[in-house]
């Protein structure tokens, strides 16, 4: 089994993959984890791009209904959907030319990991960037 939590990959995504992060599942619902995580990413200099069917603006950033609808390059796709839907999002990330995919805590899809990394993207599963980024020092 591949180590999808590798610290070298986590560090590379957070420091070298780019600063535009599409957050799939991000809405204005303050009770959802995506809302807080997106705020932490902004605090650490990342541009967030809310991806949600309602395409609402969140944290001052324009929202889009899908990854394909974003009219500029996305570096990292941060996935806040359940594991059953996450593989499709990873495939969309590959299709739009993202550099990396990040599946949040509790989101695991081994087949998606294999497809995504085989396509040349970095990928982490079952971790939270809001927990990891402050640890970089």
C-alpha positions in Angstrom: 0.0 0.0 0.0 1.3 3.5 -0.9 1.8 5.9 1.9 -0.7 8.6 1.0 0.1 10.6 4.2 3.9 11.0 3.4 5.3 14.0 5.1 7.5 14.9 2.1 4.4 15.0 -0.1 2.5 17.1 2.4 5.4 19.6 2.6 5.8 19.8 -1.2 2.1 20.5 -1.7 2.0 23.2 1.0 5.2 24.9 -0.1 5.9 24.2 -3.8 2.6 23.3 -5.6 1.3 26.9 -5.8 -0.9 29.2 -4.0 -4.3 28.8 -5.7 -6.4 26.2 -3.9 -9.8 25.2 -5.1 -11.8 24.0 -2.1 -14.4 21.6 -3.3 -17.5 21.6 -1.0 -16.8 25.1 0.4 -19.9 27.1 1.2 -20.9 29.9 3.6 -22.0 27.3 6.2 -19.7 28.3 9.1 -20.4 25.0 10.9 -18.7 23.0 8.1 -15.0 22.2 8.4 -14.3 23.6 4.9 -15.2 27.1 6.0 -12.6 27.1 8.8 -9.9 25.3 6.8 -10.3 27.8 3.9 -9.8 30.7 6.3 -6.6 29.1 7.6 -5.4 28.6 4.1 -6.0 32.3 3.4 -4.2 33.3 6.6 -1.1 31.4 5.3 -1.2 33.2 1.9 -3.2 30.8 -0.2 -5.9 32.1 -2.6 -9.0 30.0 -2.1 -11.5 29.2 -4.8 -14.9 28.0 -3.5 -16.3 25.1 -5.5 -19.9 24.4 -4.7 -23.1 23.8 -6.7 -24.5 27.2 -5.5 -21.2 29.0 -6.6 -21.5 31.4 -3.7 -18.7 33.8 -2.7 -16.9 32.7 0.5 -14.3 34.6 2.4 -14.3 37.3 -0.2 -13.6 35.0 -3.1 -15.9 34.2 -6.1 -17.3 30.8 -6.1 -17.8 28.4 -9.0 -20.1 25.5 -9.5 -17.4 23.1 -10.7 -13.6 22.8 -11.2 -14.2 23.0 -14.9 -15.9 26.4 -14.5 -12.9 28.1 -12.9 -11.5 30.5 -15.6 -7.9 30.5 -14.3 -5.3 27.8 -13.3 -5.8 26.0 -10.0 -2.7 24.6 -8.3 -4.2 22.4 -5.6 -7.7 20.8 -5.3 -8.7 20.4 -1.6 -11.6 17.9 -1.4 -14.3 18.1 1.3 -16.7 15.6 -0.2 -17.3 12.0 1.0 -15.1 9.2 -0.2 -17.7 7.9 -2.6 -17.6 11.2 -4.6 -14.0 12.1 -4.1 -12.5 10.0 -6.9 -14.6 11.9 -9.4 -13.2 15.2 -8.1 -9.6 13.8 -8.3 -10.2 12.9 -11.9 -11.5 16.4 -12.6 -8.4 17.9 -10.9 -6.3 15.9 -13.4 -8.4 17.1 -16.3 -8.0 20.8 -15.4 -4.2 20.5 -15.0 -3.9 20.9 -11.2 -0.6 20.1 -9.7 -1.9 18.3 -6.5 -5.0 16.9 -4.8 -5.6 16.9 -1.1 -8.3 14.7 0.4 -9.4 15.9 3.8 -9.5 13.9 7.1 -11.7 10.8 6.6 -11.6 11.0 2.8 -9.9 8.0 1.3 -10.0 6.4 -2.2 -7.0 4.2 -3.0 -8.0 3.8 -6.6 -8.3 7.6 -7.0 -4.8 7.9 -5.4 -3.3 5.5 -7.9 -4.9 7.2 -10.9 -4.0 10.7 -9.7 -0.4 10.0 -8.9 0.0 7.9 -12.1 -1.1 11.1 -13.9 1.8 12.9 -12.3 0.0 14.8 -9.5 1.0 14.9 -5.9 -1.7 13.6 -3.6 -2.4 13.3 0.1 -5.4 11.6 1.7 -6.9 11.7 5.2 -5.1 14.8 6.3 -6.0 18.4 6.9 -3.9 21.3 5.6 -5.1 23.6 8.4 -3.4 21.1 10.8 -0.3 20.6 8.7 0.6 24.1 7.5 1.3 25.6 10.9 3.7 22.6 11.5 6.0 23.7 8.7 7.6 26.3 10.9 
